[in-house]
Amino acid sequence: MSQTVRGVISRSKGAPVEVTDIVIPDPGPGEVVVKIIACGVCHTDLTYREGGINDDYPFLLGHEASGTVEAIGDGVVNVEPGDFVILNWRAVCGQCRACKRGRPHLCFDTFNATQKMTLTDGTELSPALGIGAFVEKTLVHEGQCTKVDPDADPAVAGLLGCGVMAGIGAAINTGAVTRDDTVAVIGCGGVGDAAIAGAALVGAKTIIAVDTDNKKLAWAREFGATHTVNAKELGAVETIQDLTGGFGADVVIDAVGRPETWKQAFYARDLAGTVVLVGVPTPTMQLEMPLVDFFSRGGSLKSSWYGDCLPERDFPTLISLYLQGRLPLEKFVSERIGLDDIEDAFHKMHAGEVLRSVVMLP
């Protein structure tokens, strides 16, 4: 029997979000109903609201979530009622060309729930990233649920569902940062600071944080940055080179995703160094550079999609490191709010006042 719960939707482009009644169907084959405990307010949710993803309104927003499994459908074997899970948007299919080549972290055909959640009038909702978690309960595919240690703070755990995993993975998985590497991170919001935390976790010897906001640079220090650069006051490329013996960093991570920051990353790396783009550009952005510069500098130019993570591998490991006190994930939680506070949280996020506002559900 279906349930009616409270949730947050975006009904039209740019309009304030609404708290309204959402109908959750009973789980079908391979599906799971999850009672949401906590969900982070991510920039991707704001991008959905602004029409930057697609125009399949109305959207059920929210995706950086943790909760407990309430009910399962036929054929579900990976989770059972009562399990504490983090929701993910990479439920690997096991059948696409990436999965069959042993690269499930690049899965091209991830699973979502088959049934649709709706408004009470029957209007079908488009869940953000196939999840939709600004809601008391949500319906997902079993592969979107990753079991982790229930001792973890739900507000902290849920953040691995998107931005924090994207940043940590950009450093460790995509950038392959290792001990004694020099690393620069451009953009010190949630994703950038997560990249800094990841670089520190694996023993990078020099971690340079670049931003134009001194408050964000102070946050970066808390996550392990050894040096900070205010790009309004100093040239980012030249300063990164100066701090790395004149050579440039082994790995430079662009957590902003603009042509000008990507160029900074490109020229701030050492010869044969690596650039990782994890900040998300808009469809209209263009890049123009001399082709000979690509040839003459060598190295690797990579994009990091979800931190090249494999949730079933990475989420439990990172939660374990957090519980051991080796990964300060709790520092990402700036405030805990309710469903009615999301529009205000968007404003705080846009103004750079918070790393993450986290919605707590009763």
Secondary structure, 3 states (H helix, E strand, C coil): CCEEEEEEEECCCCCCCEEEEEEECCCCCCEEEEEEEEEECCHHHHHHHCCCCCCCCCEECCCEEEEEEEEECCCCCCCCCCCEEEECCCCCCCCCHHHHCCCHHHCCCCCCCCCCCEECCCCECEEHHHCCCCECEEEEEHHHEEECCCCCCHHHHHHHHCHHHHHHHHHHHHCCCCCCCEEEEECCCHHHHHHHHHHHHCCCCEEEEEECCHHHHHHHHHCCCCEEEECCCCCHHHHHHHHCCCCCEEEEEECCCCHHHHHHHHHCEEEEEEEEECCCCCCCCCCCCCHHHHHHHCCEEEECCHHHCCHHHHHHHHHHHHHCCCCCHHHHEEEEECHHHHHHHHHHHHCCCCCEEEEECC
